[in-house]
Amino acid sequence: LLLGYEESGSAGCAQVRLGLKYDSKEKRFSVYVMQLANCGTLALPPDQNVYVRVVVLPCSETTHCLFRTRGFPSHDSVEPNEVFGVQLSHTALRQKTLRLDVCTAGKSGREECLAGAQISLADVDYSGERRTKWYNLLNYMYMPEMDSK
Amino acid sequence: LLLGYEESGSAGCAQVRLGLKYDSKEKRFSVYVMQLANCGTLALPPDQNVYVRVVVLPCSETTHCLFRTRGFPSHDSVEPNEVFGVQLSHTALRQKTLRLDVCTAGKSGREECLAGAQISLADVDYSGERRTKWYNLLNYMYMPEMDSK
């Protein structure tokens, strides 16, 4: 069910530094995708660019809620420094979950996501200040299969 | 790609109340699965029990890191009040991600998970106090497909 994992600690784990901000005057939620670190642990394909996909879920049909950064060569540390915004009330925002994935577009053009973070926005701050934090990215290799025992 | 979602706000979203605690003396991380709320929004099968699956990932082969609560009839609010513990150093813990899923075992015995939360433990508190919070559960129905555009 679960793959083995060398718990040496030295390799660290892939992380993403995100800034989250809600501006209650403009009713705008902003996601700053600042930096990826320890990408080496993700075993990214060396000949392909990686990018970060950001989704605010659940998504209403009339809202733009899916974003992608530009692509980067798969170095160990990547600094997209891109910001994405979604227009919604604070009440609606608090029912959302932010998903963030590190993906590549393979030769076939299919999107393959290797690792991700998922952040509940139930207690998102509405002071208008940007809260910046490092989040661990979970490598999908280590995920238990969703529909099997 | 993304399914539509009625942004009425009145339905709310499924949530789980979790307590997280790290005891640095005992080197023990505890997850308290306290309560599920608004389960009605998950469209749980009425004739099946639901339970919560807890995984601390990545998982080393020698550690027990996958747990399940007992099953409950799928009411709107469920209070498992169960606690699970994992033995590990604070350094190792900070590289982990906690996944929590609401699942049912169908007639075939296959585990089907309907919604989940994923919590980065990068900044987990080590004061020994239990931190209790509500987290939104993301319904997998709303997830973008992982490997498609």
Interface residues (C-beta under 8 A of the other chain):
Chain A: L1 L2 L3 G4 Y5 E6 E7 G9 G12 C13 Q15 R53 V55 L57 P58 C59 S60 E61 T63 C65 L66 L88 S89 T91 A92 R94 Q95 K96 T97 R99 D101 G109 R110 E111 E112 C113 G116 A117 Q118 I119 S120 L121 A122 D123 K133 W134 Y135 N136 L138 N139 Y140 Y142 M143 P144 M146 D147 S148 K149
Chain B: L1 L2 L3 G4 Y5 E6 E7 G9 G12 C13 Q15 R53 V55 L57 P58 C59 S60 E61 T63 C65 L66 L88 S89 T91 A92 R94 Q95 K96 T97 R99 D101 G109 R110 E111 E112 C113 G116 A117 Q118 I119 S120 L121 A122 D123 K133 W134 Y135 N136 L138 N139 Y140 Y142 M143 P144 M146 D147 S148 K149
